[in-house]
Amino acid sequence: MNKVINLVVGDYDSNRLMSLIQDIQLNPNIRVTGIAQTGEDIINRASKMAADAVLMEYTMIDLTAIDVAERLKEDSPGTLIFAISSSASADFIFRAKRSGITEVFHRDNLIPREVAEKIQSSVEEKRLEWERLAEFHGAVDKGTGPIKQKVVKEYVTRAINQSVILTYNTKGGVGKSTVAVNLALAIKMSPYLSGQRVALVDFDCGGANISTLCHIPDAETLNRNLAYWEGDIDRLTAQEVDELMIPGPHGLMVLAAPLNMVLASKIGYELSNNILNTLKKYFSIIVIDGAPNISATIDAALQHATHILLIANAEGQSVKQLARTVKLLSPDPNYPEKPDMSHIINKMFVVLNHAQGYSKWNLKTDEVVEAIGRPLLAEIPFSESVRKALHGSGKKQAVEIDEGGDFAIAIKKLANDLVSAYPEGVNEKDIKRGTFTKGKGKGLFGLFK
């Protein structure tokens, strides 16, 4: 296991802090992603930077390590706490460990190399524990009728791996943005992943829907959006990246599309690619709201995505657009010189979104899946909470408004299938399965020729 360990280091003594950082970073597997001189700053850095661990002076100016451990249970569950103290008696260490601290090191005989090795081994052990949990809950079966297909384990990303999730359809109005926002939020609301860094990116440069859905004022979007990412962005630090983004609910970080169409037109493939490369350095999970077209931003997103969610409605036009997209990327024996895009197609899954409600003219689920030719991963039921989220005064998303409702449960199940966000399961007894297939459906005869 060689994944880099992100560490936040805290001490009120700046000289001691700098010396400790230099010594700890001699371990090539540890990267210090945050430094702090107060307990509150430690909590802030650890929760925002997806810290695997914290190494801190036991007694800070404002908080003790026990206080930090207690707070991070809520703000960054899974982050391990290591403390340094001048009075580390056996009884003291016992009480500290009972309070959630992984290890206490005595300052008088502190050996930084051994401290780094202990942090590394503890984090790797924790990751293996998560991997075993994900292995147990990983495989899912999705699909209906004769089209039933298995979404195999290799496509169900475990929580410890990085995921880049794109919502996509070349047709507008199918609910790509709604699914993207609520999915990102459901992941961030997970008690298992709330400590992970999650980014929500708007690559619909012609629509800029994410800032609207997230109730972000235009003044903020004007000053922090894709157009400000220029120059040597691969050199940006975590703090500089955060300054170019907008803090969203529950610690979600939002990268908005520009409102100015002139600026939007300048965002090409190279910049989009560089932006995603940079975000992947600092975020465990990236959710991208795709544009309703095949553009430069979409080209970059398709390449970086680990999962491409083909958002369809149960009506002909949205399904036909997705079928065209899949066909466009599929090999054609009549044109052997056509580039092989199977690596893109293999990342595609259908998400049937009943955003427009139910009608006797709706296509049946198996008809939708058969026409598109990709496995069904999820069905998202119609819910008034989606409209309430957009037009209500509460500034909350649908997944927050009715946490026990059909919509929220379906979104959380999708989050679990993608990144193991809810490994203990979603309350399935609350799902009224009949609502997923209302309407007799309309046949596809003559629609796709």
GUBANU-613660 format. One record per residue (C-alpha): residue in one letter; x, y, z. Coordinates in steps of 0.05 Angstrom, whole numbers, padded with zeros to 5 digits, always signed. Layout:
! GUBANU-613660
<r code="a" x="X" y="Y" z="Z"/>
...
//
This chain:
! GUBANU-613660
<r code="m" x="+00000" y="+00000" z="+00000"/>
<r code="n" x="+00034" y="+00064" z="-00024"/>
<r code="k" x="-00019" y="+00118" z="-00023"/>
<r code="v" x="+00008" y="+00183" z="+00006"/>
<r code="i" x="-00015" y="+00199" z="+00077"/>
<r code="n" x="-00042" y="+00269" z="+00087"/>
<r code="l" x="-00021" y="+00297" z="+00155"/>
<r code="v" x="-00040" y="+00360" z="+00193"/>
<r code="v" x="+00012" y="+00383" z="+00244"/>
<r code="g" x="-00005" y="+00429" z="+00302"/>
<r code="d" x="+00036" y="+00464" z="+00356"/>
<r code="y" x="+00031" y="+00533" z="+00388"/>
<r code="d" x="+00107" y="+00540" z="+00387"/>
<r code="s" x="+00124" y="+00561" z="+00314"/>
<r code="n" x="+00197" y="+00541" z="+00318"/>
<r code="r" x="+00181" y="+00472" z="+00346"/>
<r code="l" x="+00126" y="+00465" z="+00294"/>
<r code="m" x="+00172" y="+00479" z="+00235"/>
<r code="s" x="+00226" y="+00433" z="+00261"/>
<r code="l" x="+00175" y="+00376" z="+00271"/>
<r code="i" x="+00148" y="+00385" z="+00200"/>
<r code="q" x="+00217" y="+00381" z="+00170"/>
<r code="d" x="+00233" y="+00317" z="+00208"/>
<r code="i" x="+00166" y="+00283" z="+00194"/>
<r code="q" x="+00169" y="+00297" z="+00119"/>
<r code="l" x="+00233" y="+00257" z="+00113"/>
<r code="n" x="+00185" y="+00199" z="+00108"/>
<r code="p" x="+00168" y="+00197" z="+00033"/>
<r code="n" x="+00099" y="+00168" z="+00047"/>
<r code="i" x="+00076" y="+00227" z="+00089"/>
<r code="r" x="+00054" y="+00294" z="+00062"/>
<r code="v" x="+00040" y="+00352" z="+00109"/>
<r code="t" x="-00022" y="+00385" z="+00080"/>
<r code="g" x="-00037" y="+00432" z="+00137"/>
<r code="i" x="-00004" y="+00467" z="+00196"/>
<r code="a" x="-00039" y="+00499" z="+00255"/>
<r code="q" x="-00023" y="+00536" z="+00320"/>
<r code="t" x="-00091" y="+00529" z="+00353"/>
<r code="g" x="-00138" y="+00471" z="+00364"/>
<r code="e" x="-00193" y="+00504" z="+00324"/>
<r code="d" x="-00145" y="+00512" z="+00265"/>
<r code="i" x="-00127" y="+00438" z="+00270"/>
<r code="i" x="-00201" y="+00419" z="+00266"/>
<r code="n" x="-00211" y="+00466" z="+00207"/>
<r code="r" x="-00150" y="+00441" z="+00168"/>
<r code="a" x="-00164" y="+00368" z="+00182"/>
<r code="s" x="-00236" y="+00371" z="+00159"/>
<r code="k" x="-00223" y="+00414" z="+00097"/>
<r code="m" x="-00161" y="+00377" z="+00073"/>
<r code="a" x="-00183" y="+00305" z="+00081"/>
<r code="a" x="-00129" y="+00292" z="+00131"/>
<r code="d" x="-00113" y="+00219" z="+00145"/>
<r code="a" x="-00081" y="+00239" z="+00211"/>
<r code="v" x="-00065" y="+00296" z="+00259"/>
<r code="l" x="+00000" y="+00302" z="+00298"/>
<r code="m" x="-00007" y="+00355" z="+00352"/>
<r code="e" x="+00018" y="+00382" z="+00417"/>
<r code="y" x="-00028" y="+00350" z="+00469"/>
<r code="t" x="-00047" y="+00417" z="+00502"/>
<r code="m" x="-00057" y="+00474" z="+00453"/>
<r code="i" x="-00075" y="+00545" z="+00473"/>
<r code="d" x="-00149" y="+00534" z="+00466"/>
<r code="l" x="-00162" y="+00458" z="+00462"/>
<r code="t" x="-00132" y="+00393" z="+00484"/>
<r code="a" x="-00121" y="+00333" z="+00439"/>
<r code="i" x="-00181" y="+00300" z="+00471"/>
<r code="d" x="-00224" y="+00360" z="+00452"/>
<r code="v" x="-00198" y="+00357" z="+00380"/>
<r code="a" x="-00210" y="+00282" z="+00376"/>
<r code="e" x="-00282" y="+00291" z="+00400"/>
<r code="r" x="-00296" y="+00347" z="+00351"/>
<r code="l" x="-00265" y="+00309" z="+00292"/>
<r code="k" x="-00311" y="+00250" z="+00304"/>
<r code="e" x="-00365" y="+00295" z="+00274"/>
<r code="d" x="-00324" y="+00340" z="+00228"/>
<r code="s" x="-00275" y="+00289" z="+00200"/>
<r code="p" x="-00291" y="+00218" z="+00221"/>
<r code="g" x="-00235" y="+00170" z="+00206"/>
<r code="t" x="-00179" y="+00220" z="+00218"/>
<r code="l" x="-00130" y="+00190" z="+00268"/>
<r code="i" x="-00103" y="+00234" z="+00324"/>
<r code="f" x="-00032" y="+00229" z="+00349"/>
<r code="a" x="-00008" y="+00273" z="+00407"/>
<r code="i" x="+00058" y="+00295" z="+00437"/>
<r code="s" x="+00062" y="+00309" z="+00512"/>
<r code="s" x="+00115" y="+00322" z="+00565"/>
<r code="s" x="+00076" y="+00283" z="+00617"/>
<r code="a" x="+00059" y="+00218" z="+00582"/>
<r code="s" x="+00050" y="+00171" z="+00641"/>
<r code="a" x="+00019" y="+00102" z="+00631"/>
<r code="d" x="-00046" y="+00125" z="+00663"/>
<r code="f" x="-00046" y="+00189" z="+00622"/>
<r code="i" x="-00037" y="+00150" z="+00557"/>
<r code="f" x="-00091" y="+00100" z="+00577"/>
<r code="r" x="-00142" y="+00156" z="+00588"/>
<r code="a" x="-00122" y="+00191" z="+00524"/>
<r code="k" x="-00131" y="+00128" z="+00482"/>
<r code="r" x="-00199" y="+00115" z="+00513"/>
<r code="s" x="-00219" y="+00184" z="+00490"/>
<r code="g" x="-00203" y="+00170" z="+00417"/>
<r code="i" x="-00129" y="+00187" z="+00411"/>
<r code="t" x="-00090" y="+00135" z="+00372"/>
<r code="e" x="-00022" y="+00145" z="+00405"/>
<r code="v" x="+00013" y="+00193" z="+00454"/>
<r code="f" x="+00088" y="+00205" z="+00445"/>
<r code="h" x="+00132" y="+00229" z="+00502"/>
<r code="r" x="+00168" y="+00293" z="+00483"/>
<r code="d" x="+00232" y="+00277" z="+00521"/>
<r code="n" x="+00247" y="+00214" z="+00480"/>
<r code="l" x="+00214" y="+00234" z="+00415"/>
<r code="i" x="+00245" y="+00203" z="+00352"/>
<r code="p" x="+00211" y="+00235" z="+00291"/>
<r code="r" x="+00227" y="+00176" z="+00245"/>
<r code="e" x="+00192" y="+00128" z="+00292"/>
<r code="v" x="+00134" y="+00176" z="+00300"/>
<r code="a" x="+00126" y="+00179" z="+00224"/>
<r code="e" x="+00130" y="+00103" z="+00219"/>
<r code="k" x="+00076" y="+00095" z="+00272"/>
<r code="i" x="+00031" y="+00144" z="+00236"/>
<r code="q" x="+00042" y="+00109" z="+00170"/>
<r code="s" x="+00028" y="+00039" z="+00198"/>
<r code="s" x="-00034" y="+00062" z="+00236"/>
<r code="v" x="-00064" y="+00097" z="+00175"/>
<r code="e" x="-00049" y="+00038" z="+00129"/>
<r code="e" x="-00081" y="-00010" z="+00179"/>
<r code="k" x="-00143" y="+00035" z="+00181"/>
<r code="r" x="-00146" y="+00036" z="+00105"/>
<r code="l" x="-00143" y="-00040" z="+00102"/>
<r code="e" x="-00201" y="-00042" z="+00151"/>
<r code="w" x="-00241" y="+00004" z="+00104"/>
<r code="e" x="-00222" y="-00038" z="+00045"/>
<r code="r" x="-00247" y="-00101" z="+00078"/>
<r code="l" x="-00312" y="-00065" z="+00095"/>
<r code="a" x="-00320" y="-00042" z="+00023"/>
<r code="e" x="-00304" y="-00112" z="-00002"/>
<r code="f" x="-00360" y="-00139" z="+00040"/>
<r code="h" x="-00411" y="-00088" z="+00016"/>
<r code="g" x="-00382" y="-00076" z="-00054"/>
<r code="a" x="-00420" y="-00116" z="-00106"/>
<r code="v" x="-00489" y="-00095" z="-00129"/>
<r code="d" x="-00538" y="-00121" z="-00181"/>
<r code="k" x="-00576" y="-00070" z="-00222"/>
<r code="g" x="-00623" y="-00075" z="-00281"/>
<r code="t" x="-00692" y="-00100" z="-00297"/>
<r code="g" x="-00726" y="-00153" z="-00341"/>
<r code="p" x="-00686" y="-00185" z="-00397"/>
<r code="i" x="-00635" y="-00128" z="-00395"/>
<r code="k" x="-00612" y="-00144" z="-00324"/>
<r code="q" x="-00537" y="-00135" z="-00320"/>
<r code="k" x="-00487" y="-00139" z="-00263"/>
<r code="v" x="-00447" y="-00078" z="-00244"/>
<r code="v" x="-00384" y="-00115" z="-00225"/>
<r code="k" x="-00339" y="-00098" z="-00166"/>
<r code="e" x="-00284" y="-00064" z="-00205"/>
<r code="y" x="-00334" y="-00008" z="-00223"/>
<r code="v" x="-00356" y="+00002" z="-00151"/>
<r code="t" x="-00302" y="+00047" z="-00125"/>
<r code="r" x="-00282" y="+00037" z="-00053"/>
<r code="a" x="-00282" y="+00096" z="-00005"/>
<r code="i" x="-00205" y="+00097" z="+00000"/>
<r code="n" x="-00197" y="+00106" z="-00076"/>
<r code="q" x="-00203" y="+00171" z="-00115"/>
<r code="s" x="-00267" y="+00179" z="-00155"/>
<r code="v" x="-00285" y="+00228" z="-00210"/>
<r code="i" x="-00360" y="+00224" z="-00226"/>
<r code="l" x="-00390" y="+00259" z="-00287"/>
<r code="t" x="-00464" y="+00270" z="-00299"/>
<r code="y" x="-00477" y="+00272" z="-00374"/>
<r code="n" x="-00528" y="+00277" z="-00430"/>
<r code="t" x="-00524" y="+00320" z="-00493"/>
<r code="k" x="-00597" y="+00338" z="-00480"/>
<r code="g" x="-00612" y="+00392" z="-00429"/>
<r code="g" x="-00666" y="+00391" z="-00376"/>
<r code="v" x="-00657" y="+00318" z="-00355"/>
<r code="g" x="-00633" y="+00334" z="-00285"/>
<r code="k" x="-00557" y="+00328" z="-00292"/>
<r code="s" x="-00544" y="+00386" z="-00245"/>
<r code="t" x="-00596" y="+00364" z="-00194"/>
<r code="v" x="-00565" y="+00294" z="-00191"/>
<r code="a" x="-00494" y="+00322" z="-00188"/>
<r code="v" x="-00509" y="+00370" z="-00131"/>
<r code="n" x="-00549" y="+00321" z="-00089"/>
<r code="l" x="-00500" y="+00264" z="-00101"/>
<r code="a" x="-00440" y="+00307" z="-00080"/>
<r code="l" x="-00478" y="+00329" z="-00018"/>
<r code="a" x="-00500" y="+00258" z="-00001"/>
<r code="i" x="-00427" y="+00236" z="-00004"/>
<r code="k" x="-00405" y="+00294" z="+00040"/>
<r code="m" x="-00462" y="+00279" z="+00089"/>
<r code="s" x="-00440" y="+00207" z="+00096"/>
<r code="p" x="-00414" y="+00193" z="+00167"/>
<r code="y" x="-00359" y="+00152" z="+00134"/>
<r code="l" x="-00337" y="+00203" z="+00083"/>
<r code="s" x="-00352" y="+00271" z="+00114"/>
<r code="g" x="-00277" y="+00278" z="+00128"/>
<r code="q" x="-00259" y="+00268" z="+00055"/>
<r code="r" x="-00248" y="+00327" z="+00009"/>
<r code="v" x="-00305" y="+00331" z="-00040"/>
<r code="a" x="-00308" y="+00379" z="-00099"/>
<r code="l" x="-00368" y="+00397" z="-00141"/>
<r code="v" x="-00348" y="+00424" z="-00210"/>
<r code="d" x="-00392" y="+00459" z="-00261"/>
<r code="f" x="-00368" y="+00444" z="-00331"/>
<r code="d" x="-00432" y="+00470" z="-00363"/>
<r code="c" x="-00400" y="+00536" z="-00383"/>
<r code="g" x="-00461" y="+00556" z="-00422"/>
<r code="g" x="-00509" y="+00546" z="-00365"/>
<r code="a" x="-00474" y="+00556" z="-00298"/>
<r code="n" x="-00530" y="+00518" z="-00263"/>
<r code="i" x="-00490" y="+00494" z="-00202"/>
<r code="s" x="-00484" y="+00563" z="-00171"/>
<r code="t" x="-00559" y="+00573" z="-00179"/>
<r code="l" x="-00577" y="+00506" z="-00148"/>
<r code="c" x="-00528" y="+00517" z="-00091"/>
<r code="h" x="-00557" y="+00586" z="-00078"/>
<r code="i" x="-00490" y="+00619" z="-00088"/>
<r code="p" x="-00494" y="+00695" z="-00098"/>
<r code="d" x="-00473" y="+00720" z="-00166"/>
<r code="a" x="-00420" y="+00765" z="-00133"/>
<r code="e" x="-00383" y="+00704" z="-00108"/>
<r code="t" x="-00389" y="+00667" z="-00174"/>
<r code="l" x="-00362" y="+00728" z="-00212"/>
<r code="n" x="-00299" y="+00728" z="-00170"/>
<r code="r" x="-00287" y="+00653" z="-00164"/>
<r code="n" x="-00299" y="+00609" z="-00224"/>
<r code="l" x="-00265" y="+00567" z="-00278"/>
<r code="a" x="-00239" y="+00628" z="-00315"/>
<r code="y" x="-00193" y="+00648" z="-00257"/>
<r code="w" x="-00154" y="+00582" z="-00263"/>
<r code="e" x="-00097" y="+00602" z="-00308"/>
<r code="g" x="-00021" y="+00601" z="-00311"/>
<r code="d" x="+00018" y="+00548" z="-00273"/>
<r code="i" x="-00042" y="+00520" z="-00235"/>
<r code="d" x="-00005" y="+00454" z="-00224"/>
<r code="r" x="+00037" y="+00492" z="-00173"/>
<r code="l" x="-00023" y="+00514" z="-00132"/>
<r code="t" x="-00023" y="+00494" z="-00058"/>
<r code="a" x="-00085" y="+00466" z="-00024"/>
<r code="q" x="-00099" y="+00534" z="+00007"/>
<r code="e" x="-00093" y="+00569" z="-00060"/>
<r code="v" x="-00140" y="+00518" z="-00092"/>
<r code="d" x="-00191" y="+00531" z="-00037"/>
<r code="e" x="-00186" y="+00606" z="-00048"/>
<r code="l" x="-00207" y="+00595" z="-00121"/>
<r code="m" x="-00268" y="+00555" z="-00100"/>
<r code="i" x="-00332" y="+00571" z="-00061"/>
<r code="p" x="-00348" y="+00536" z="+00005"/>
<r code="g" x="-00413" y="+00498" z="+00000"/>
<r code="p" x="-00457" y="+00462" z="+00050"/>
<r code="h" x="-00427" y="+00410" z="+00097"/>
<r code="g" x="-00356" y="+00428" z="+00075"/>
<r code="l" x="-00369" y="+00414" z="+00001"/>
<r code="m" x="-00323" y="+00457" z="-00043"/>
<r code="v" x="-00355" y="+00486" z="-00107"/>
<r code="l" x="-00319" y="+00506" z="-00171"/>
<r code="a" x="-00369" y="+00547" z="-00209"/>
<r code="a" x="-00375" y="+00561" z="-00284"/>
<r code="p" x="-00367" y="+00634" z="-00305"/>
<r code="l" x="-00430" y="+00675" z="-00314"/>
<r code="n" x="-00397" y="+00716" z="-00369"/>
<r code="m" x="-00404" y="+00680" z="-00436"/>
<r code="v" x="-00341" y="+00713" z="-00464"/>
<r code="l" x="-00300" y="+00684" z="-00408"/>
<r code="a" x="-00336" y="+00617" z="-00414"/>
<r code="s" x="-00317" y="+00611" z="-00487"/>
<r code="k" x="-00243" y="+00615" z="-00469"/>
<r code="i" x="-00244" y="+00552" z="-00427"/>
<r code="g" x="-00215" y="+00499" z="-00473"/>
<r code="y" x="-00190" y="+00428" z="-00467"/>
<r code="e" x="-00121" y="+00445" z="-00440"/>
<r code="l" x="-00147" y="+00488" z="-00384"/>
<r code="s" x="-00202" y="+00438" z="-00366"/>
<r code="n" x="-00151" y="+00382" z="-00365"/>
<r code="n" x="-00103" y="+00422" z="-00321"/>
<r code="i" x="-00160" y="+00440" z="-00273"/>
<r code="l" x="-00178" y="+00367" z="-00264"/>
<r code="n" x="-00106" y="+00347" z="-00255"/>
<r code="t" x="-00098" y="+00399" z="-00201"/>
<r code="l" x="-00163" y="+00382" z="-00165"/>
<r code="k" x="-00143" y="+00308" z="-00164"/>
<r code="k" x="-00083" y="+00327" z="-00121"/>
<r code="y" x="-00126" y="+00354" z="-00065"/>
<r code="f" x="-00195" y="+00320" z="-00069"/>
<r code="s" x="-00214" y="+00248" z="-00057"/>
<r code="i" x="-00280" y="+00254" z="-00094"/>
<r code="i" x="-00297" y="+00301" z="-00152"/>
<r code="v" x="-00368" y="+00306" z="-00179"/>
<r code="i" x="-00373" y="+00342" z="-00247"/>
<r code="d" x="-00437" y="+00370" z="-00276"/>
<r code="g" x="-00429" y="+00361" z="-00351"/>
<r code="a" x="-00453" y="+00407" z="-00406"/>
<r code="p" x="-00509" y="+00386" z="-00454"/>
<r code="n" x="-00460" y="+00381" z="-00512"/>
<r code="i" x="-00395" y="+00350" z="-00534"/>
<r code="s" x="-00347" y="+00407" z="-00517"/>
<r code="a" x="-00275" y="+00417" z="-00495"/>
<r code="t" x="-00294" y="+00412" z="-00421"/>
<r code="i" x="-00333" y="+00348" z="-00434"/>
<r code="d" x="-00274" y="+00318" z="-00472"/>
<r code="a" x="-00230" y="+00329" z="-00411"/>
<r code="a" x="-00283" y="+00304" z="-00363"/>
<r code="l" x="-00295" y="+00240" z="-00402"/>
<r code="q" x="-00221" y="+00223" z="-00399"/>
<r code="h" x="-00213" y="+00237" z="-00324"/>
<r code="a" x="-00279" y="+00206" z="-00301"/>
<r code="t" x="-00279" y="+00140" z="-00264"/>
<r code="h" x="-00355" y="+00138" z="-00271"/>
<r code="i" x="-00398" y="+00170" z="-00325"/>
<r code="l" x="-00471" y="+00174" z="-00304"/>
<r code="l" x="-00515" y="+00177" z="-00366"/>
<r code="i" x="-00575" y="+00216" z="-00339"/>
<r code="a" x="-00638" y="+00196" z="-00376"/>
<r code="n" x="-00712" y="+00213" z="-00369"/>
<r code="a" x="-00766" y="+00162" z="-00386"/>
<r code="e" x="-00781" y="+00199" z="-00452"/>
<r code="g" x="-00755" y="+00187" z="-00521"/>
<r code="q" x="-00712" y="+00248" z="-00535"/>
<r code="s" x="-00665" y="+00242" z="-00476"/>
<r code="v" x="-00657" y="+00167" z="-00488"/>
<r code="k" x="-00644" y="+00177" z="-00562"/>
<r code="q" x="-00589" y="+00228" z="-00547"/>
<r code="l" x="-00553" y="+00180" z="-00501"/>
<r code="a" x="-00561" y="+00123" z="-00551"/>
<r code="r" x="-00528" y="+00167" z="-00603"/>
<r code="t" x="-00471" y="+00183" z="-00556"/>
<r code="v" x="-00457" y="+00110" z="-00540"/>
<r code="k" x="-00460" y="+00093" z="-00614"/>
<r code="l" x="-00413" y="+00150" z="-00632"/>
<r code="l" x="-00361" y="+00122" z="-00584"/>
<r code="s" x="-00371" y="+00049" z="-00601"/>
<r code="p" x="-00326" y="+00012" z="-00651"/>
<r code="d" x="-00354" y="+00006" z="-00721"/>
<r code="p" x="-00331" y="-00053" z="-00764"/>
<r code="n" x="-00346" y="-00013" z="-00826"/>
<r code="y" x="-00296" y="+00040" z="-00804"/>
<r code="p" x="-00235" y="+00003" z="-00775"/>
<r code="e" x="-00196" y="+00067" z="-00773"/>
<r code="k" x="-00245" y="+00096" z="-00721"/>
<r code="p" x="-00210" y="+00106" z="-00653"/>
<r code="d" x="-00226" y="+00054" z="-00601"/>
<r code="m" x="-00264" y="+00090" z="-00545"/>
<r code="s" x="-00283" y="+00027" z="-00506"/>
<r code="h" x="-00247" y="+00054" z="-00444"/>
<r code="i" x="-00297" y="+00111" z="-00443"/>
<r code="i" x="-00358" y="+00068" z="-00456"/>
<r code="n" x="-00338" y="+00019" z="-00401"/>
<r code="k" x="-00345" y="+00076" z="-00350"/>
<r code="m" x="-00416" y="+00092" z="-00371"/>
<r code="f" x="-00478" y="+00074" z="-00330"/>
<r code="v" x="-00550" y="+00094" z="-00338"/>
<r code="v" x="-00585" y="+00134" z="-00283"/>
<r code="l" x="-00659" y="+00139" z="-00298"/>
<r code="n" x="-00684" y="+00204" z="-00268"/>
<r code="h" x="-00759" y="+00212" z="-00263"/>
<r code="a" x="-00752" y="+00287" z="-00258"/>
<r code="q" x="-00815" y="+00302" z="-00299"/>
<r code="g" x="-00861" y="+00258" z="-00258"/>
<r code="y" x="-00898" y="+00197" z="-00283"/>
<r code="s" x="-00942" y="+00189" z="-00345"/>
<r code="k" x="-00974" y="+00133" z="-00384"/>
<r code="w" x="-00928" y="+00154" z="-00441"/>
<r code="n" x="-00865" y="+00140" z="-00401"/>
<r code="l" x="-00817" y="+00090" z="-00430"/>
<r code="k" x="-00806" y="+00027" z="-00388"/>
<r code="t" x="-00741" y="+00019" z="-00352"/>
<r code="d" x="-00718" y="-00041" z="-00393"/>
<r code="e" x="-00735" y="-00003" z="-00457"/>
<r code="v" x="-00691" y="+00055" z="-00435"/>
<r code="v" x="-00633" y="+00010" z="-00417"/>
<r code="e" x="-00639" y="-00032" z="-00480"/>
<r code="a" x="-00640" y="+00030" z="-00524"/>
<r code="i" x="-00579" y="+00062" z="-00492"/>
<r code="g" x="-00540" y="-00003" z="-00487"/>
<r code="r" x="-00507" y="+00009" z="-00420"/>
<r code="p" x="-00523" y="-00021" z="-00351"/>
<r code="l" x="-00574" y="+00012" z="-00305"/>
<r code="l" x="-00541" y="+00036" z="-00241"/>
<r code="a" x="-00599" y="+00074" z="-00208"/>
<r code="e" x="-00669" y="+00101" z="-00214"/>
<r code="i" x="-00684" y="+00168" z="-00182"/>
<r code="p" x="-00758" y="+00178" z="-00165"/>
<r code="f" x="-00797" y="+00242" z="-00176"/>
<r code="s" x="-00800" y="+00285" z="-00114"/>
<r code="e" x="-00830" y="+00353" z="-00097"/>
<r code="s" x="-00770" y="+00364" z="-00052"/>
<r code="v" x="-00728" y="+00378" z="-00114"/>
<r code="r" x="-00773" y="+00437" z="-00133"/>
<r code="k" x="-00776" y="+00459" z="-00061"/>
<r code="a" x="-00700" y="+00460" z="-00058"/>
<r code="l" x="-00696" y="+00504" z="-00120"/>
<r code="h" x="-00753" y="+00552" z="-00105"/>
<r code="g" x="-00760" y="+00550" z="-00030"/>
<r code="s" x="-00728" y="+00598" z="+00019"/>
<r code="g" x="-00692" y="+00546" z="+00061"/>
<r code="k" x="-00629" y="+00543" z="+00016"/>
<r code="k" x="-00625" y="+00467" z="+00025"/>
<r code="q" x="-00619" y="+00412" z="-00026"/>
<r code="a" x="-00672" y="+00359" z="-00036"/>
<r code="v" x="-00629" y="+00306" z="-00002"/>
<r code="e" x="-00629" y="+00349" z="+00061"/>
<r code="i" x="-00702" y="+00371" z="+00060"/>
<r code="d" x="-00732" y="+00301" z="+00064"/>
<r code="e" x="-00676" y="+00255" z="+00087"/>
<r code="g" x="-00722" y="+00195" z="+00094"/>
<r code="g" x="-00758" y="+00206" z="+00028"/>
<r code="d" x="-00754" y="+00165" z="-00035"/>
<r code="f" x="-00709" y="+00215" z="-00071"/>
<r code="a" x="-00658" y="+00221" z="-00015"/>
<r code="i" x="-00655" y="+00146" z="-00005"/>
<r code="a" x="-00644" y="+00134" z="-00080"/>
<r code="i" x="-00588" y="+00186" z="-00082"/>
<r code="k" x="-00555" y="+00156" z="-00021"/>
<r code="k" x="-00559" y="+00086" z="-00051"/>
<r code="l" x="-00525" y="+00114" z="-00113"/>
<r code="a" x="-00471" y="+00147" z="-00070"/>
<r code="n" x="-00460" y="+00080" z="-00036"/>
<r code="d" x="-00455" y="+00042" z="-00102"/>
<r code="l" x="-00404" y="+00092" z="-00128"/>
<r code="v" x="-00359" y="+00106" z="-00067"/>
<r code="s" x="-00385" y="+00062" z="-00010"/>
<r code="a" x="-00414" y="+00124" z="+00025"/>
<r code="y" x="-00465" y="+00084" z="+00065"/>
<r code="p" x="-00434" y="+00015" z="+00075"/>
<r code="e" x="-00483" y="-00003" z="+00130"/>
<r code="g" x="-00540" y="+00006" z="+00081"/>
<r code="v" x="-00595" y="+00055" z="+00068"/>
<r code="n" x="-00663" y="+00045" z="+00101"/>
<r code="e" x="-00693" y="+00005" z="+00044"/>
<r code="k" x="-00759" y="-00008" z="+00079"/>
<r code="d" x="-00775" y="+00066" z="+00067"/>
<r code="i" x="-00770" y="+00057" z="-00009"/>
<r code="k" x="-00839" y="+00051" z="-00041"/>
<r code="r" x="-00816" y="+00010" z="-00100"/>
<r code="g" x="-00880" y="+00022" z="-00139"/>
<r code="t" x="-00863" y="+00095" z="-00149"/>
<r code="f" x="-00803" y="+00075" z="-00193"/>
<r code="t" x="-00845" y="+00044" z="-00248"/>
<r code="k" x="-00911" y="+00081" z="-00250"/>
<r code="g" x="-00943" y="+00085" z="-00319"/>
<r code="k" x="-00950" y="+00029" z="-00370"/>
<r code="g" x="-00894" y="+00056" z="-00414"/>
<r code="k" x="-00892" y="+00070" z="-00487"/>
<r code="g" x="-00858" y="+00023" z="-00536"/>
<r code="l" x="-00796" y="+00042" z="-00575"/>
<r code="f" x="-00821" y="+00015" z="-00642"/>
<r code="g" x="-00795" y="+00060" z="-00697"/>
<r code="l" x="-00758" y="+00107" z="-00649"/>
<r code="f" x="-00687" y="+00082" z="-00659"/>
<r code="k" x="-00670" y="+00062" z="-00730"/>
//
